[in-house]
C-alpha cells in the first residue's frame, strides 16, 4: 500500500494552504539554525525574513512542506487565514 501524503490534511490539521514561491527550496533544511542564517545572509529581503520567522514561531502548530516551487502549509483555520 502506498503512503498517502494528504493524511495531515484529514487529521489534526484540516486546512491546507498552498503558495507559489519560486525560490522555496532555498529554505531547505528547515531547522531553526538554518532559517536564522538565511536572515543573516539576505538582510535586504524582508519577505524571506517574514517567512522564516513565521515558520520558526508556528512550527508547533502547523506542518509544512517546501516542494519544487510550492510552499504547502497544513494548519488549523485561524492560522490558515
N, CA, C and O atoms as a printed pandas DataFrame, in Angstrom:
     atom_number atom_name residue_name chain_id  residue_number  x_coord  y_coord  z_coord
0              1         N          UNK        A               1    0.840   -1.178    0.000
1              2        CA          UNK        A               1    0.000    0.000    0.000
2              3         C          UNK        A               1    0.883    1.238    0.000
3              4         O          UNK        A               1    1.855    1.320    0.750
4              5         N          UNK        A               2    0.540    2.188   -0.837
5              6        CA          UNK        A               2    1.343    3.396   -0.935
6              7         C          UNK        A               2    1.025    4.361    0.194
7              8         O          UNK        A               2   -0.086    4.387    0.723
8              9         N          UNK        A               3    2.024    5.152    0.548
9             10        CA          UNK        A               3    1.786    6.166    1.577
10            11         C          UNK        A               3    0.927    7.280    1.006
11            12         O          UNK        A               3    1.052    7.648   -0.162
12            13         N          UNK        A               4    0.072    7.798    1.835
13            14        CA          UNK        A               4   -0.821    8.855    1.396
14            15         C          UNK        A               4   -0.338   10.166    2.007
15            16         O          UNK        A               4   -0.431   10.353    3.220
16            17         N          UNK        A               5    0.175   11.070    1.185
17            18        CA          UNK        A               5    0.777   12.287    1.703
18            19         C          UNK        A               5   -0.249   13.290    2.215
19            20         O          UNK        A               5    0.132   14.274    2.848
20            21         N          UNK        A               6   -1.528   13.075    1.965
21            22        CA          UNK        A               6   -2.548   14.000    2.449
22            23         C          UNK        A               6   -3.104   13.605    3.809
23            24         O          UNK        A               6   -4.118   14.161    4.231
24            25         N          UNK        A               7   -2.487   12.681    4.497
25            26        CA          UNK        A               7   -3.027   12.264    5.777
26            27         C          UNK        A               7   -2.996   13.394    6.804
27            28         O          UNK        A               7   -3.810   13.396    7.729
28            29         N          UNK        A               8   -2.080   14.356    6.668
29            30        CA          UNK        A               8   -2.063   15.510    7.552
30            31         C          UNK        A               8   -3.311   16.364    7.353
31            32         O          UNK        A               8   -3.810   16.991    8.287
32            33         N          UNK        A               9   -3.798   16.375    6.130
33            34        CA          UNK        A               9   -4.943   17.206    5.797
34            35         C          UNK        A               9   -6.216   16.713    6.466
35            36         O          UNK        A               9   -7.089   17.517    6.792
36            37         N          UNK        A              10   -6.339   15.415    6.675
37            38        CA          UNK        A              10   -7.565   14.873    7.243
38            39         C          UNK        A              10   -7.495   14.654    8.741
39            40         O          UNK        A              10   -8.509   14.314    9.350
40            41         N          UNK        A              11   -6.371   14.831    9.339
41            42        CA          UNK        A              11   -6.231   14.589   10.760
42            43         C          UNK        A              11   -6.380   15.848   11.587
43            44         O          UNK        A              11   -7.426   16.496   11.570
44            45         N          UNK        A              12   -5.348   16.182   12.298
45            46        CA          UNK        A              12   -5.361   17.318   13.214
46            47         C          UNK        A              12   -5.358   18.654   12.473
47            48         O          UNK        A              12   -5.975   19.616   12.930
48            49         N          UNK        A              13   -4.680   18.718   11.357
49            50        CA          UNK        A              13   -4.546   19.952   10.589
50            51         C          UNK        A              13   -5.498   19.882    9.392
51            52         O          UNK        A              13   -5.175   19.253    8.385
52            53         N          UNK        A              14   -6.636   20.507    9.491
53            54        CA          UNK        A              14   -7.694   20.329    8.497
54            55         C          UNK        A              14   -7.646   21.318    7.345
55            56         O          UNK        A              14   -8.409   21.177    6.390
56            57         N          UNK        A              15   -6.788   22.296    7.405
57            58        CA          UNK        A              15   -6.751   23.306    6.348
58            59         C          UNK        A              15   -5.400   23.262    5.641
59            60         O          UNK        A              15   -4.343   23.297    6.271
60            61         N          UNK        A              16   -5.466   23.186    4.340
61            62        CA          UNK        A              16   -4.269   23.108    3.507
62            63         C          UNK        A              16   -4.147   24.414    2.729
63            64         O          UNK        A              16   -5.091   24.841    2.063
64            65         N          UNK        A              17   -2.978   25.043    2.817
65            66        CA          UNK        A              17   -2.745   26.308    2.135
66            67         C          UNK        A              17   -1.512   26.157    1.264
67            68         O          UNK        A              17   -0.453   25.751    1.743
68            69         N          UNK        A              18   -1.647   26.481   -0.010
69            70        CA          UNK        A              18   -0.519   26.372   -0.940
70            71         C          UNK        A              18   -0.152   27.755   -1.467
71            72         O          UNK        A              18   -1.021   28.567   -1.784
72            73         N          UNK        A              19    1.148   28.004   -1.553
73            74        CA          UNK        A              19    1.651   29.246   -2.113
74            75         C          UNK        A              19    2.669   28.912   -3.186
75            76         O          UNK        A              19    3.443   27.966   -3.044
76            77         N          UNK        A              20    2.669   29.688   -4.258
77            78        CA          UNK        A              20    3.702   29.546   -5.281
78            79         C          UNK        A              20    4.849   30.480   -4.925
79            80         O          UNK        A              20    4.711   31.701   -4.988
80            81         N          UNK        A              21    5.969   29.903   -4.554
81            82        CA          UNK        A              21    7.151   30.672   -4.190
82            83         C          UNK        A              21    8.295   30.164   -5.056
83            84         O          UNK        A              21    8.717   29.020   -4.889
84            85         N          UNK        A              22    8.815   30.983   -5.983
85            86        CA          UNK        A              22    9.842   30.492   -6.910
86            87         C          UNK        A              22   11.095   29.956   -6.228
87            88         O          UNK        A              22   11.644   28.960   -6.699
88            89         N          UNK        A              23   11.566   30.550   -5.165
89            90        CA          UNK        A              23   12.791   30.084   -4.520
90            91         C          UNK        A              23   12.543   29.346   -3.232
91            92         O          UNK        A              23   13.297   29.510   -2.272
92            93         N          UNK        A              24   11.503   28.534   -3.186
93            94        CA          UNK        A              24   11.116   27.911   -1.922
94            95         C          UNK        A              24   12.121   26.861   -1.441
95            96         O          UNK        A              24   12.217   26.605   -0.241
96            97         N          UNK        A              25   12.863   26.257   -2.360
97            98        CA          UNK        A              25   13.834   25.247   -1.925
98            99         C          UNK        A              25   15.045   25.869   -1.231
99           100         O          UNK        A              25   15.882   25.152   -0.681
100          101         N          UNK        A              26   15.139   27.189   -1.255
101          102        CA          UNK        A              26   16.202   27.867   -0.540
102          103         C          UNK        A              26   16.043   27.704    0.976
103          104         O          UNK        A              26   17.021   27.813    1.716
104          105         N          UNK        A              27   14.822   27.445    1.438
105          106        CA          UNK        A              27   14.551   27.314    2.866
106          107         C          UNK        A              27   14.818   25.905    3.400
107          108         O          UNK        A              27   14.601   25.647    4.583
108          109         N          UNK        A              28   15.278   25.007    2.560
109          110        CA          UNK        A              28   15.543   23.636    2.987
110          111         C          UNK        A              28   17.004   23.493    3.354
111          112         O          UNK        A              28   17.833   23.947    2.565
112          113         N          UNK        A              29   17.390   22.929    4.433
113          114        CA          UNK        A              29   16.637   22.297    5.522
114          115         C          UNK        A              29   15.991   23.347    6.411
115          116         O          UNK        A              29   16.477   24.475    6.491
116          117         N          UNK        A              30   14.926   22.995    7.064
117          118        CA          UNK        A              30   14.125   23.973    7.790
118          119         C          UNK        A              30   14.411   23.972    9.282
119          120         O          UNK        A              30   13.491   24.141   10.082
120          121         N          UNK        A              31   15.641   23.788    9.669
121          122        CA          UNK        A              31   15.987   23.886   11.082
122          123         C          UNK        A              31   16.028   25.352   11.480
123          124         O          UNK        A              31   16.177   26.235   10.634
124          125         N          UNK        A              32   15.895   25.599   12.768
125          126        CA          UNK        A              32   15.914   26.980   13.247
126          127         C          UNK        A              32   17.262   27.644   12.988
127          128         O          UNK        A              32   17.319   28.836   12.687
128          129         N          UNK        A              33   18.346   26.882   13.102
129          130        CA          UNK        A              33   19.675   27.446   12.849
130          131         C          UNK        A              33   19.817   27.893   11.400
131          132         O          UNK        A              33   20.343   28.973   11.130
132          133         N          UNK        A              34   19.353   27.076   10.478
133          134        CA          UNK        A              34   19.478   27.428    9.073
134          135         C          UNK        A              34   18.580   28.609    8.706
135          136         O          UNK        A              34   18.976   29.467    7.917
136          137         N          UNK        A              35   17.378   28.655    9.272
137          138        CA          UNK        A              35   16.486   29.770    8.982
138          139         C          UNK        A              35   17.031   31.083    9.528
139          140         O          UNK        A              35   16.833   32.136    8.924
140          141         N          UNK        A              36   17.710   31.028   10.657
141          142        CA          UNK        A              36   18.318   32.251   11.183
142          143         C          UNK        A              36   19.526   32.676   10.343
143          144         O          UNK        A              36   19.800   33.871   10.234
144          145         N          UNK        A              37   20.254   31.721    9.748
145          146        CA          UNK        A              37   21.359   32.115    8.866
146          147         C          UNK        A              37   20.846   32.705    7.558
147          148         O          UNK        A              37   21.526   33.533    6.952
148          149         N          UNK        A              38   19.659   32.296    7.111
149          150        CA          UNK        A              38   19.057   32.917    5.928
150          151         C          UNK        A              38   18.790   34.395    6.197
151          152         O          UNK        A              38   19.011   35.243    5.333
152          153         N          UNK        A              39   18.315   34.691    7.399
153          154        CA          UNK        A              39   18.051   36.077    7.745
154          155         C          UNK        A              39   19.337   36.899    7.769
155          156         O          UNK        A              39   19.320   38.086    7.444
156          157         N          UNK        A              40   20.444   36.278    8.149
157          158        CA          UNK        A              40   21.731   36.990    8.171
158          159         C          UNK        A              40   22.306   37.149    6.763
159          160         O          UNK        A              40   22.899   38.182    6.454
160          161         N          UNK        A              41   22.141   36.152    5.921
161          162        CA          UNK        A              41   22.706   36.200    4.564
162          163         C          UNK        A              41   22.010   37.204    3.660
163          164         O          UNK        A              41   22.648   37.843    2.823
164          165         N          UNK        A              42   20.703   37.343    3.828
165          166        CA          UNK        A              42   19.920   38.209    2.943
166          167         C          UNK        A              42   19.245   39.310    3.757
167          168         O          UNK        A              42   18.040   39.242    4.000
168          169         N          UNK        A              43   19.990   40.308    4.175
169          170        CA          UNK        A              43   19.396   41.344    5.032
170          171         C          UNK        A              43   18.438   42.277    4.295
171          172         O          UNK        A              43   17.640   42.959    4.939
172          173         N          UNK        A              44   18.496   42.324    2.965
173          174        CA          UNK        A              44   17.657   43.260    2.223
174          175         C          UNK        A              44   16.421   42.606    1.600
175          176         O          UNK        A              44   15.816   43.181    0.696
176          177         N          UNK        A              45   16.039   41.416    2.067
177          178        CA          UNK        A              45   14.843   40.721    1.571
178          179         C          UNK        A              45   13.857   40.530    2.725
179          180         O          UNK        A              45   13.935   39.522    3.427
180          181         N          UNK        A              46   12.938   41.465    2.937
181          182        CA          UNK        A              46   12.020   41.355    4.084
182          183         C          UNK        A              46   11.024   40.205    3.958
183          184         O          UNK        A              46   10.553   39.696    4.974
184          185         N          UNK        A              47   10.691   39.784    2.735
185          186        CA          UNK        A              47    9.757   38.664    2.579
186          187         C          UNK        A              47   10.364   37.357    3.071
187          188         O          UNK        A              47    9.672   36.533    3.669
188          189         N          UNK        A              48   11.646   37.168    2.822
189          190        CA          UNK        A              48   12.325   35.964    3.302
190          191         C          UNK        A              48   12.439   35.982    4.819
191          192         O          UNK        A              48   12.339   34.940    5.467
192          193         N          UNK        A              49   12.647   37.160    5.380
193          194        CA          UNK        A              49   12.700   37.291    6.836
194          195         C          UNK        A              49   11.353   36.927    7.443
195          196         O          UNK        A              49   11.283   36.214    8.445
196          197         N          UNK        A              50   10.288   37.423    6.827
197          198        CA          UNK        A              50    8.953   37.169    7.355
198          199         C          UNK        A              50    8.602   35.681    7.298
199          200         O          UNK        A              50    8.056   35.136    8.257
200          201         N          UNK        A              51    8.911   35.029    6.184
201          202        CA          UNK        A              51    8.579   33.607    6.048
202          203         C          UNK        A              51    9.396   32.750    7.008
203          204         O          UNK        A              51    8.858   31.823    7.614
204          205         N          UNK        A              52   10.662   33.040    7.153
205          206        CA          UNK        A              52   11.478   32.249    8.076
206          207         C          UNK        A              52   11.051   32.481    9.523
207          208         O          UNK        A              52   11.053   31.543   10.321
208          209         N          UNK        A              53   10.688   33.703    9.873
209          210        CA          UNK        A              53   10.210   33.984   11.224
210          211         C          UNK        A              53    8.860   33.320   11.470
211          212         O          UNK        A              53    8.605   32.826   12.569
212          213         N          UNK        A              54    7.994   33.303   10.460
213          214        CA          UNK        A              54    6.692   32.650   10.568
214          215         C          UNK        A              54    6.849   31.151   10.816
215          216         O          UNK        A              54    6.145   30.583   11.651
216          217         N          UNK        A              55    7.754   30.521   10.104
217          218        CA          UNK        A              55    7.977   29.083   10.276
218          219         C          UNK        A              55    8.540   28.794   11.662
219          220         O          UNK        A              55    8.129   27.832   12.311
220          221         N          UNK        A              56    9.476   29.618   12.119
221          222        CA          UNK        A              56   10.073   29.382   13.438
222          223         C          UNK        A              56    9.061   29.581   14.561
223          224         O          UNK        A              56    9.079   28.825   15.532
224          225         N          UNK        A              57    8.187   30.567   14.460
225          226        CA          UNK        A              57    7.220   30.835   15.523
226          227         C          UNK        A              57    6.088   29.823   15.556
227          228         O          UNK        A              57    5.606   29.483   16.637
228          229         N          UNK        A              58    5.652   29.333   14.403
229          230        CA          UNK        A              58    4.470   28.460   14.338
230          231         C          UNK        A              58    4.808   27.005   14.039
231          232         O          UNK        A              58    3.950   26.261   13.564
232          233         N          UNK        A              59    6.007   26.596   14.300
233          234        CA          UNK        A              59    6.432   25.232   13.992
234          235         C          UNK        A              59    5.607   24.190   14.736
235          236         O          UNK        A              59    5.338   23.117   14.196
236          237         N          UNK        A              60    5.207   24.485   15.956
237          238        CA          UNK        A              60    4.466   23.514   16.773
238          239         C          UNK        A              60    2.998   23.410   16.377
239          240         O          UNK        A              60    2.361   22.392   16.648
240          241         N          UNK        A              61    2.451   24.443   15.743
241          242        CA          UNK        A              61    1.016   24.453   15.454
242          243         C          UNK        A              61    0.694   24.160   13.999
243          244         O          UNK        A              61   -0.467   24.256   13.600
244          245         N          UNK        A              62    1.688   23.804   13.197
245          246        CA          UNK        A              62    1.434   23.505   11.787
246          247         C          UNK        A              62    2.465   22.514   11.272
247          248         O          UNK        A              62    3.502   22.290   11.897
248          249         N          UNK        A              63    2.168   21.938   10.143
249          250        CA          UNK        A              63    3.120   21.120    9.396
250          251         C          UNK        A              63    3.290   21.782    8.042
251          252         O          UNK        A              63    2.364   22.421    7.543
252          253         N          UNK        A              64    4.454   21.636    7.448
253          254        CA          UNK        A              64    4.701   22.320    6.191
254          255         C          UNK        A              64    5.646   21.516    5.330
255          256         O          UNK        A              64    6.403   20.676    5.815
256          257         N          UNK        A              65    5.584   21.798    4.023
257          258        CA          UNK        A              65    6.485   21.190    3.049
258          259         C          UNK        A              65    6.884   22.258    2.052
259          260         O          UNK        A              65    6.065   23.081    1.644
260          261         N          UNK        A              66    8.139   22.238    1.667
261          262        CA          UNK        A              66    8.607   23.055    0.558
262          263         C          UNK        A              66    8.908   22.082   -0.566
263          264         O          UNK        A              66    9.822   21.264   -0.463
264          265         N          UNK        A              67    8.135   22.173   -1.640
265          266        CA          UNK        A              67    8.230   21.201   -2.715
266          267         C          UNK        A              67    8.276   21.934   -4.045
267          268         O          UNK        A              67    7.345   22.663   -4.387
268          269         N          UNK        A              68    9.340   21.747   -4.786
269          270        CA          UNK        A              68    9.558   22.366   -6.080
270          271         C          UNK        A              68    9.380   23.880   -5.967
271          272         O          UNK        A              68   10.223   24.544   -5.365
272          273         N          UNK        A              69    8.323   24.435   -6.519
273          274        CA          UNK        A              69    8.081   25.874   -6.429
274          275         C          UNK        A              69    6.904   26.200   -5.531
275          276         O          UNK        A              69    6.342   27.291   -5.629
276          277         N          UNK        A              70    6.522   25.288   -4.668
277          278        CA          UNK        A              70    5.370   25.484   -3.802
278          279         C          UNK        A              70    5.775   25.383   -2.342
279          280         O          UNK        A              70    6.686   24.642   -1.975
280          281         N          UNK        A              71    5.082   26.140   -1.534
281          282        CA          UNK        A              71    5.161   26.007   -0.087
282          283         C          UNK        A              71    3.777   25.573    0.372
283          284         O          UNK        A              71    2.795   26.271    0.119
284          285         N          UNK        A              72    3.687   24.437    1.039
285          286        CA          UNK        A              72    2.409   23.869    1.440
286          287         C          UNK        A              72    2.360   23.850    2.964
287          288         O          UNK        A              72    3.241   23.291    3.616
288          289         N          UNK        A              73    1.323   24.464    3.522
289          290        CA          UNK        A              73    1.153   24.536    4.968
290          291         C          UNK        A              73   -0.127   23.827    5.357
291          292         O          UNK        A              73   -1.177   24.071    4.762
292          293         N          UNK        A              74   -0.054   22.947    6.354
293          294        CA          UNK        A              74   -1.209   22.273    6.922
294          295         C          UNK        A              74   -1.399   22.854    8.318
295          296         O          UNK        A              74   -0.489   22.782    9.144
296          297         N          UNK        A              75   -2.575   23.430    8.594
297          298        CA          UNK        A              75   -2.763   24.082    9.883
298          299         C          UNK        A              75   -4.244   24.126   10.237
299          300         O          UNK        A              75   -5.082   23.569    9.528
300          301         N          UNK        A              76   -4.552   24.797   11.344
301          302        CA          UNK        A              76   -5.942   24.990   11.708
302          303         C          UNK        A              76   -6.497   26.207   10.955
303          304         O          UNK        A              76   -5.780   26.859   10.196
304          305         N          UNK        A              77   -7.762   26.494   11.174
305          306        CA          UNK        A              77   -8.418   27.545   10.393
306          307         C          UNK        A              77   -7.871   28.921   10.717
307          308         O          UNK        A              77   -7.719   29.746    9.816
308          309         N          UNK        A              78   -7.572   29.190   11.973
309          310        CA          UNK        A              78   -7.076   30.510   12.367
310          311         C          UNK        A              78   -5.747   30.828   11.706
311          312         O          UNK        A              78   -5.548   31.936   11.208
312          313         N          UNK        A              79   -4.849   29.875   11.697
313          314        CA          UNK        A              79   -3.528   30.096   11.106
314          315         C          UNK        A              79   -3.590   30.121    9.584
315          316         O          UNK        A              79   -2.788   30.803    8.946
316          317         N          UNK        A              80   -4.519   29.397    9.003
317          318        CA          UNK        A              80   -4.650   29.380    7.549
318          319         C          UNK        A              80   -5.153   30.711    7.005
319          320         O          UNK        A              80   -4.825   31.087    5.880
320          321         N          UNK        A              81   -5.945   31.419    7.792
321          322        CA          UNK        A              81   -6.461   32.693    7.325
322          323         C          UNK        A              81   -5.434   33.768    7.528
323          324         O          UNK        A              81   -5.680   34.927    7.194
